[in-house]
Amino acid sequence: MPRVTYIDIAGNEKTLDIPVGTSVMQAAVLNGVDGIVAECGGSCMCATCHVYVRDDQLAMTPPMAEDEDAMLEGTASPRRPNSRLSCQLVVSPEMDGLVVYTPETQT
């Protein structure tokens, strides 16, 4: 299974083995990762699963769709070039080793 590491604002890390086809958001919620609120449950309608992908790993992630791009305009923490909604990051074997940072706040 691909491994994804979540790093919170304080630098605490949690690495999870995530089944292929599961979103980075779903895995976080199921495993109690702090910093991922996921109010809409993964429908790309709230931006409370905002993460920052490690800059050098953006190419590992699927392309951003228009609806995700629009939702990122409403994030509670600043949008950056490496901002993504974790509900839209469906894990593939190519994403093994992905590192995401949770923002200071989601609400």
C-alpha positions as protocol buffer text, in pm:
chain_id: "A"
residue {
  index: 1
  type: MET
  ca { x: 0 y: 0 z: 0 }
}
residue {
  index: 2
  type: PRO
  ca { x: 118 y: 351 z: -69 }
}
residue {
  index: 3
  type: ARG
  ca { x: 234 y: 548 z: 234 }
}
residue {
  index: 4
  type: VAL
  ca { x: 129 y: 909 z: 291 }
}
residue {
  index: 5
  type: THR
  ca { x: 272 y: 1131 z: 564 }
}
residue {
  index: 6
  type: TYR
  ca { x: 66 y: 1409 z: 721 }
}
residue {
  index: 7
  type: ILE
  ca { x: 252 y: 1688 z: 899 }
}
residue {
  index: 8
  type: ASP
  ca { x: 63 y: 1935 z: 1116 }
}
residue {
  index: 9
  type: ILE
  ca { x: 147 y: 2298 z: 1185 }
}
residue {
  index: 10
  type: ALA
  ca { x: 351 y: 2199 z: 1495 }
}
residue {
  index: 11
  type: GLY
  ca { x: 561 y: 1954 z: 1292 }
}
residue {
  index: 12
  type: ASN
  ca { x: 399 y: 1637 z: 1425 }
}
residue {
  index: 13
  type: GLU
  ca { x: 401 y: 1358 z: 1166 }
}
residue {
  index: 14
  type: LYS
  ca { x: 165 y: 1068 z: 1108 }
}
residue {
  index: 15
  type: THR
  ca { x: 236 y: 819 z: 829 }
}
residue {
  index: 16
  type: LEU
  ca { x: -41 y: 593 z: 704 }
}
residue {
  index: 17
  type: ASP
  ca { x: -56 y: 297 z: 469 }
}
residue {
  index: 18
  type: ILE
  ca { x: -348 y: 388 z: 244 }
}
residue {
  index: 19
  type: PRO
  ca { x: -529 y: 147 z: 14 }
}
residue {
  index: 20
  type: VAL
  ca { x: -521 y: 244 z: -353 }
}
residue {
  index: 21
  type: GLY
  ca { x: -846 y: 421 z: -444 }
}
residue {
  index: 22
  type: THR
  ca { x: -889 y: 584 z: -101 }
}
residue {
  index: 23
  type: SER
  ca { x: -858 y: 961 z: -81 }
}
residue {
  index: 24
  type: VAL
  ca { x: -599 y: 1131 z: 134 }
}
residue {
  index: 25
  type: MET
  ca { x: -896 y: 1292 z: 317 }
}
residue {
  index: 26
  type: GLN
  ca { x: -1078 y: 962 z: 382 }
}
residue {
  index: 27
  type: ALA
  ca { x: -765 y: 803 z: 525 }
}
residue {
  index: 28
  type: ALA
  ca { x: -708 y: 1105 z: 750 }
}
residue {
  index: 29
  type: VAL
  ca { x: -1062 y: 1100 z: 887 }
}
residue {
  index: 30
  type: LEU
  ca { x: -1062 y: 722 z: 942 }
}
residue {
  index: 31
  type: ASN
  ca { x: -729 y: 741 z: 1125 }
}
residue {
  index: 32
  type: GLY
  ca { x: -788 y: 1051 z: 1337 }
}
residue {
  index: 33
  type: VAL
  ca { x: -540 y: 1281 z: 1167 }
}
residue {
  index: 34
  type: ASP
  ca { x: -572 y: 1627 z: 1321 }
}
residue {
  index: 35
  type: GLY
  ca { x: -617 y: 1919 z: 1085 }
}
residue {
  index: 36
  type: ILE
  ca { x: -853 y: 1760 z: 833 }
}
residue {
  index: 37
  type: VAL
  ca { x: -1214 y: 1859 z: 911 }
}
residue {
  index: 38
  type: ALA
  ca { x: -1388 y: 1729 z: 595 }
}
residue {
  index: 39
  type: GLU
  ca { x: -1727 y: 1887 z: 666 }
}
residue {
  index: 40
  type: CYS
  ca { x: -1876 y: 1785 z: 330 }
}
residue {
  index: 41
  type: GLY
  ca { x: -1749 y: 1428 z: 352 }
}
residue {
  index: 42
  type: GLY
  ca { x: -1543 y: 1444 z: 35 }
}
residue {
  index: 43
  type: SER
  ca { x: -1786 y: 1608 z: -207 }
}
residue {
  index: 44
  type: CYS
  ca { x: -1549 y: 1893 z: -301 }
}
residue {
  index: 45
  type: MET
  ca { x: -1795 y: 2145 z: -158 }
}
residue {
  index: 46
  type: CYS
  ca { x: -1635 y: 2294 z: 154 }
}
residue {
  index: 47
  type: ALA
  ca { x: -1253 y: 2326 z: 139 }
}
residue {
  index: 48
  type: THR
  ca { x: -1214 y: 2197 z: 498 }
}
residue {
  index: 49
  type: CYS
  ca { x: -978 y: 1922 z: 383 }
}
residue {
  index: 50
  type: HIS
  ca { x: -725 y: 2171 z: 244 }
}
residue {
  index: 51
  type: VAL
  ca { x: -364 y: 2053 z: 251 }
}
residue {
  index: 52
  type: TYR
  ca { x: -32 y: 2171 z: 116 }
}
residue {
  index: 53
  type: VAL
  ca { x: 146 y: 1908 z: -94 }
}
residue {
  index: 54
  type: ARG
  ca { x: 523 y: 1903 z: -61 }
}
residue {
  index: 55
  type: ASP
  ca { x: 638 y: 2124 z: -348 }
}
residue {
  index: 56
  type: ASP
  ca { x: 857 y: 1867 z: -518 }
}
residue {
  index: 57
  type: GLN
  ca { x: 572 y: 1611 z: -515 }
}
residue {
  index: 58
  type: LEU
  ca { x: 297 y: 1802 z: -694 }
}
residue {
  index: 59
  type: ALA
  ca { x: 360 y: 1600 z: -1010 }
}
residue {
  index: 60
  type: MET
  ca { x: 270 y: 1283 z: -813 }
}
residue {
  index: 61
  type: THR
  ca { x: -87 y: 1407 z: -765 }
}
residue {
  index: 62
  type: PRO
  ca { x: -374 y: 1391 z: -1013 }
}
residue {
  index: 63
  type: PRO
  ca { x: -447 y: 1706 z: -1216 }
}
residue {
  index: 64
  type: MET
  ca { x: -665 y: 1966 z: -1046 }
}
residue {
  index: 65
  type: ALA
  ca { x: -1022 y: 1993 z: -1178 }
}
residue {
  index: 66
  type: GLU
  ca { x: -1205 y: 2324 z: -1215 }
}
residue {
  index: 67
  type: ASP
  ca { x: -1435 y: 2260 z: -917 }
}
residue {
  index: 68
  type: GLU
  ca { x: -1139 y: 2195 z: -686 }
}
residue {
  index: 69
  type: ASP
  ca { x: -964 y: 2508 z: -815 }
}
residue {
  index: 70
  type: ALA
  ca { x: -1278 y: 2712 z: -740 }
}
residue {
  index: 71
  type: MET
  ca { x: -1319 y: 2566 z: -390 }
}
residue {
  index: 72
  type: LEU
  ca { x: -957 y: 2648 z: -304 }
}
residue {
  index: 73
  type: GLU
  ca { x: -1044 y: 3016 z: -338 }
}
residue {
  index: 74
  type: GLY
  ca { x: -1246 y: 2980 z: -16 }
}
residue {
  index: 75
  type: THR
  ca { x: -993 y: 2817 z: 215 }
}
residue {
  index: 76
  type: ALA
  ca { x: -959 y: 2947 z: 572 }
}
residue {
  index: 77
  type: SER
  ca { x: -579 y: 2935 z: 552 }
}
residue {
  index: 78
  type: PRO
  ca { x: -398 y: 3105 z: 264 }
}
residue {
  index: 79
  type: ARG
  ca { x: -406 y: 2932 z: -71 }
}
residue {
  index: 80
  type: ARG
  ca { x: -60 y: 2854 z: -205 }
}
residue {
  index: 81
  type: PRO
  ca { x: 65 y: 2711 z: -535 }
}
residue {
  index: 82
  type: ASN
  ca { x: 83 y: 2367 z: -366 }
}
residue {
  index: 83
  type: SER
  ca { x: -268 y: 2383 z: -216 }
}
residue {
  index: 84
  type: ARG
  ca { x: -498 y: 2089 z: -284 }
}
residue {
  index: 85
  type: LEU
  ca { x: -819 y: 1948 z: -141 }
}
residue {
  index: 86
  type: SER
  ca { x: -729 y: 1613 z: 10 }
}
residue {
  index: 87
  type: CYS
  ca { x: -1068 y: 1472 z: -92 }
}
residue {
  index: 88
  type: GLN
  ca { x: -954 y: 1506 z: -452 }
}
residue {
  index: 89
  type: LEU
  ca { x: -624 y: 1325 z: -396 }
}
residue {
  index: 90
  type: VAL
  ca { x: -720 y: 965 z: -461 }
}
residue {
  index: 91
  type: VAL
  ca { x: -423 y: 748 z: -375 }
}
residue {
  index: 92
  type: SER
  ca { x: -252 y: 558 z: -656 }
}
residue {
  index: 93
  type: PRO
  ca { x: 64 y: 345 z: -641 }
}
residue {
  index: 94
  type: GLU
  ca { x: 256 y: 640 z: -790 }
}
residue {
  index: 95
  type: MET
  ca { x: 171 y: 849 z: -483 }
}
residue {
  index: 96
  type: ASP
  ca { x: 374 y: 629 z: -247 }
}
residue {
  index: 97
  type: GLY
  ca { x: 577 y: 856 z: -19 }
}
residue {
  index: 98
  type: LEU
  ca { x: 350 y: 1159 z: -61 }
}
residue {
  index: 99
  type: VAL
  ca { x: 385 y: 1423 z: 211 }
}
residue {
  index: 100
  type: VAL
  ca { x: 105 y: 1669 z: 289 }
}
residue {
  index: 101
  type: TYR
  ca { x: 99 y: 1952 z: 541 }
}
residue {
  index: 102
  type: THR
  ca { x: -219 y: 2050 z: 719 }
}
residue {
  index: 103
  type: PRO
  ca { x: -281 y: 2425 z: 741 }
}
residue {
  index: 104
  type: GLU
  ca { x: -312 y: 2630 z: 1057 }
}
residue {
  index: 105
  type: THR
  ca { x: -692 y: 2626 z: 1039 }
}
residue {
  index: 106
  type: GLN
  ca { x: -970 y: 2480 z: 826 }
}
residue {
  index: 107
  type: THR
  ca { x: -1256 y: 2692 z: 956 }
}
